Structures are given as C-alpha cells and as structure tokens.
Amino acid sequence: MAQSKSKNAQSSIRIIGGEWRGRKLPVLDEDGLRPTQDRVRETVFNWLSFHLAGAQAVDLFAGTGALGLEALSRGAGAVAFVDTNRRAVQALTQNLTLLKDKNGQVHCSTAQQWLSQQADNSIDLVFMDPPFGKGLCQELLSSDALLRVLKPGAKIYVEREKSVILSTPFQLLKEKSTGSLTYSLFECTLPSVKSDSLQRLD
C-alpha cells in the first residue's frame, strides 16, 4: 500500500477471503498508494484467522484500504480506516458503499490525531503500513497514544522496509520478508493502561 507506484500499478484490489471473496474494487491510482500484495495478505490473514471475529480494528495509513476491507470481509466487528489523503478517503468511502457495509468508518486524519480521540483499551487489531522512509512505524510503536488504546492481547500488524529494525514494547509473533519488504505481527502483552497514567499526545 505505502510503496511507490510502478508503471503497472493496480487500479483495483481483489478481496481474497470471507463474505466478499473474489470481489474486485476500484482503487485510487496515485503515486505512493499501492495495495498490500495478495500473497502477503493471504499470509497475514492466515496468521489472524482466530483473532478476527468481532474484532475492533483500525487500518492506519489506510490508502486503498486493502487490509481493513479484508478484515471486514472475514468477520471483523468494526474497522476504522484512517488516512490523510482526501482522495483516498473518498475512494474508500465509495467502496464501502458499493459493498453495502455498515461496519467500516473512514476518517481523514493523521494516525496520532485519530488515536488521541479513542477510548482507553478499545482496539483489538491494528494494521500499520505507513509511507516508507519517514520513520512512522517506529514513532507509532513507541508512542503512548497507541499503547493507551490497545486491549491486552491486541494484535499489531506492521509493514516496513526490510532494512528497518524496530524496537517495540510488544511481543513479536510472526515475521516474514519478501523482496525489500518485511511484515510482522506483534501482540500487546502489557496490562491495560489508563489515560491518567500516560501523557496524552495531541
């Protein structure tokens, strides 16, 4: 999703499992936006197969929304799609309408701003595929804003450049690499954290 677009960039995504399996949806054809590869998504959702039913999830840096849409198709209770690109937000809203979905909500916001507005211990699952080369994965994984909203046992999926080594308070469950990309699944093994014990980030 967050990699540079090639000359043959996709103009559609295919949902690979669940209620909408096989559905193709149009996506914004714009530099910097590309859906997570089908093979990677298939692996990731195999990892998450026992954690999706009813999950409260967020697709940060959503872009085309490929990860969040796949989660909804496979039974997530609700997915928030967060992105600062207004055209991407509009395209995502249109796709949710096409799917007649009522469990996805699209927000034009930075990740930090959206997280700061959420209740303590309210999120079961986070998808994080930010633009490369900006250090956003490390920034968010180290932030009190993210830690505050996670439930104990919450899962955090991260895509990044293979060269980036992350330092996080979370337990690494799964990790693979393909080409120049590394993708990982972490678990929040920390106890519940309340906002009065953290410095809130604006």
DRENTORLO-175658 format. One line per 8 residues: number of its first residue (from 1); for each residue x, y, z of C-alpha. Coordinates in Angstrom, 2 decimals. Each point is the difference from the previous one (the first is absolute). Last residue first. Layout:
N
NUM = X:Y:Z; ...
This chain:
202
202 = -2.12:15.74:20.85; 1.79:-2.71:1.98; -1.37:-0.94:3.40; 2.60:-0.46:2.75; -0.85:-3.32:1.50; -1.25:-1.22:3.37; -3.26:1.98:-0.20; -0.61:-1.49:-3.43
194 = -0.35:-3.54:1.32; 2.25:-2.88:-1.04; -1.22:-3.57:0.00; 2.79:-2.49:0.62; 2.79:-0.53:-2.56; 0.09:-3.02:-2.30; -0.94:2.03:-3.07; 0.64:-2.42:-2.84
186 = 2.11:0.55:-3.12; -0.40:-1.18:-3.59; 2.73:0.84:-2.50; 0.53:0.89:-3.63; 3.38:0.61:-1.61; 0.25:1.45:-3.51; 2.96:0.38:-2.38; -0.82:-3.25:-1.83
178 = -2.07:-2.12:2.34; 0.58:-0.21:3.73; -1.83:-1.85:2.76; -0.81:0.48:3.68; -2.29:-1.55:2.57; -0.68:0.40:3.74; 2.24:2.91:1.04; -0.90:1.10:3.54
170 = -0.68:3.72:0.47; 2.01:2.73:1.74; 1.55:0.86:-3.38; 3.41:0.55:-1.61; -0.16:-0.40:-3.76; 2.76:-0.79:-2.48; -0.54:1.64:-3.40; 2.00:-1.46:-2.90
162 = -2.86:-2.26:-1.10; -2.13:3.09:-0.62; -3.21:-0.05:1.99; -3.35:-1.73:0.51; -1.44:-0.31:3.51; -2.86:-2.05:1.48; -0.90:0.69:3.62; -2.06:-2.54:1.97
154 = -1.80:0.83:3.24; 0.60:-2.41:2.89; -0.62:2.64:2.64; -2.23:2.58:-1.69; 1.75:2.76:-1.88; -1.11:3.64:0.27; 2.66:1.18:2.46; 2.92:-1.72:-1.73
146 = -0.69:1.83:-3.25; -0.07:3.49:1.50; 2.90:-0.82:2.33; 2.20:-0.19:-3.07; 2.86:-2.40:-0.67; -1.82:-2.02:-2.65; -1.17:3.27:-1.55; 3.42:1.58:-0.45
138 = 1.63:-3.27:-1.02; -2.52:-0.56:-2.78; 0.08:3.66:-1.10; 3.74:0.14:-0.63; -0.49:2.01:-3.20; 1.68:-2.18:-2.63; -3.04:-2.06:-0.95; -3.57:1.24:0.04
130 = -1.95:-1.75:2.76; -1.35:-3.58:0.09; -1.41:-0.48:3.50; -2.99:-2.29:0.56; -1.20:0.03:3.61; -2.19:-2.59:1.71; -1.91:-0.25:3.28; -0.55:3.71:0.73
122 = -1.95:1.50:2.92; 2.46:-0.04:2.92; -0.41:3.72:0.71; -2.49:1.85:-2.17; 1.00:1.57:-3.30; 0.62:3.69:-0.80; 3.80:-0.08:0.38; 0.16:-2.95:-2.41
114 = -1.60:2.05:-2.77; 2.39:2.91:0.45; 3.03:-2.30:0.11; -1.00:-1.87:-3.16; -0.56:3.22:-1.92; -3.57:0.69:-1.02; -2.56:-0.39:-2.77; -2.10:-2.69:1.66
106 = -1.89:-2.85:-1.67; -2.40:-2.24:1.93; -0.60:-3.68:-0.75; -2.72:-2.10:1.62; -2.99:1.04:-2.12; 1.02:-1.61:-3.29; -2.14:0.19:-3.12; 3.05:-1.24:-1.95
98 = -0.35:2.84:-2.51; -0.42:2.43:2.92; 3.21:-1.28:1.59; 1.68:0.51:-3.36; -1.25:3.60:-0.25; 1.32:0.85:3.47; 3.36:-1.49:-0.93; 0.18:2.14:-3.14
90 = -0.84:3.16:1.98; 2.64:-0.77:2.63; 2.58:-0.65:-2.73; -0.86:3.34:-1.59; 0.30:1.74:3.37; 3.46:-1.42:0.69; 0.50:0.28:3.79; -0.96:-3.61:0.72
82 = -1.88:-1.98:2.63; -2.35:-2.91:-0.70; -1.88:-1.08:3.13; -1.07:-3.64:-0.07; -2.89:-1.58:1.91; -1.05:-3.49:1.07; 2.62:-1.76:-2.08; -1.57:-2.97:-1.80
74 = 2.16:-1.00:-2.94; -1.34:2.58:-2.46; 0.59:2.72:2.57; 3.65:-1.08:0.41; 0.52:-0.08:-3.77; -1.41:3.52:-0.22; 2.39:1.14:2.73; 3.04:-1.45:-1.75
66 = -0.83:1.25:-3.50; -0.99:3.48:1.21; 1.36:1.67:-3.15; 2.04:2.41:2.14; -0.64:-1.11:3.59; 2.83:1.87:1.73; -1.49:-1.61:3.14; -2.46:-2.85:-0.57
58 = -1.79:-0.27:3.34; -1.71:-3.00:1.54; -2.66:-0.92:2.53; -0.12:-3.77:-0.36; -3.35:-1.82:-0.24; 1.55:-3.11:-1.54; 3.53:0.92:-1.08; 2.36:-1.65:2.48
50 = -0.06:-3.69:-0.94; 0.90:0.57:-3.67; 2.63:2.64:0.74; 3.08:-1.90:-1.18; -1.94:-1.28:-3.01; -1.03:3.59:-0.54; 3.64:1.06:-0.20; 0.97:-2.77:-2.40
42 = -2.85:0.75:-2.40; 0.73:3.72:0.21; 3.65:-0.59:-0.93; -0.94:-2.15:-2.97; -2.60:2.55:-1.16; 2.51:2.87:0.14; -0.83:2.91:2.32; -1.78:2.58:-2.10
34 = 1.90:2.84:-1.66; -0.07:3.70:0.75; 3.16:2.13:-0.15; -0.74:1.46:-3.43; -3.70:-0.16:-0.86; -2.45:-2.44:-1.55; -2.79:0.10:2.59; -1.61:-3.40:0.31
26 = -2.85:-1.75:-1.81; -1.40:-3.10:1.73; 0.11:-3.63:-1.04; -2.07:-2.51:1.95; 1.49:-3.50:0.07; -0.85:-0.65:3.64; -2.48:2.57:1.30; -1.26:-2.07:2.96
18 = 3.42:-1.41:0.87; 3.18:-0.20:-2.02; 2.13:1.48:-2.78; -1.44:3.47:-0.50; 1.31:1.14:-3.36; 1.44:3.47:-0.45; -0.31:2.32:-2.96; 2.06:2.54:-1.94
10 = 3.20:-1.94:0.61; 3.29:1.66:-0.83; 1.55:-1.07:-3.30; 2.33:2.99:-0.32; 0.99:-0.55:3.64; -1.44:1.87:2.98; 2.28:0.73:2.91; -0.73:-2.04:3.10
2 = -2.61:0.82:2.62; -2.64:-2.54:-1.01
